[in-house]
Amino acid sequence: MARPKREDLRLERRQAILDAAMKVFAQRGYAAATIRAIAREANIAQGTIYLYFPSKRDILLALYRSMILESLEEIMARPEKGDDEAFLRSLVVDRILRFRQNAQAVRFAFTELPFHDELREKFYREIALEQLGRIQAFLKDRIAHGKFRPLRAEIAARAFQGMYVICALAEIVYQDPEVARFTPEEIADEVVRLFLRGARSQD
């Protein structure tokens, strides 16, 4: 069933606010960014923003939820989840694509969040740990079914995530040409191959 036009308009306006906010945050920094500036960039009334978000903090967190968690929901439900290599590969490809498509947001998170304690804490607890928890749950399931060795899932999940995140940061934050020349699929192939070689049960 098609969504009502009013709902489509609301979703479009919400996305316009998020897009405008990212531009303002990148130009001014988080501390100097204002709701007024975001409204001006989005070409809407300032009061309209408050119909969607209570504060600029909520706007920024919503932006990262959209970037990090929304596609993760789709991936976790895909049928290839029964094929460990295909599932992990699709996860890494999606993550690398997301990083590249949202390079401005990635740079902002890396350069700005460390200086805002409350924002950094909420980002980590509500978004980063949510993503990590999904990977950790997958690993625990594979361990329970004897497909993976009895790993410490808490450490293994962070190690797996760290492999593709550092590739993305090297390219986007540090402008490393050695990473930028590879496709997301090529990066995923190496990351998943390395991880599974150490994770899979030898039985």
C-alpha positions, 0 to 999 in steps of 0.5 A: 500500500502506498504511503499517504502524500502527507507522510511522504511530505513529512519524510521529505521535509525531515530529510531536508532538515537533516541534510541542511543540518549536516551542511551547517554543522560542517561549516560552523562546527557543532557549538556554533550551529543554530536551529535558525541557521539550519532552518535557513539552509533548509529554506523552512521556518525555524518553528517547523524544525521543532515539529520534527526535532526538539534540539540540534542535538536530536537533529545530529543524533537522528542524522547518524541513526539514519546513516548507521542504523537504518540500512543495518536493519535491512541487512540483518533481515536478509536471507543470506544470513545463513551464509556467513561469508555472504552475510558479512560481505554484504554488511561490510560493503554496505558500511563502506558505501555508507561511509563514502556517501556520508563522508562529511558526516564521518569527518564531523564525527571524528573531528567534533564529537570528541569535544562534546562529552554528552553528545559523544556519550549519547552517540556511543550508547545509542548508535555505535553500541546498537550497531556493535550489538547486532554484530555481537549477537550474530557472532554469539549465534554462530558460536552457539551453533558450532560454526565459529570457535568459542570466541569472546564475542565482545572482543571479536565484534569490535575487532571485525568492525575495527577492520572496516572502520579503519579502512574508511577512516584512512580514506575519508579522514586521512585521504589515504589513496591506498584505500580509496583505489579499492571498491567496497567489494574488494575491501569486503573480500579482504576483511571477511576472508581475514576474519573468517579464517580466524573465526570459523570452527575447524571441525 
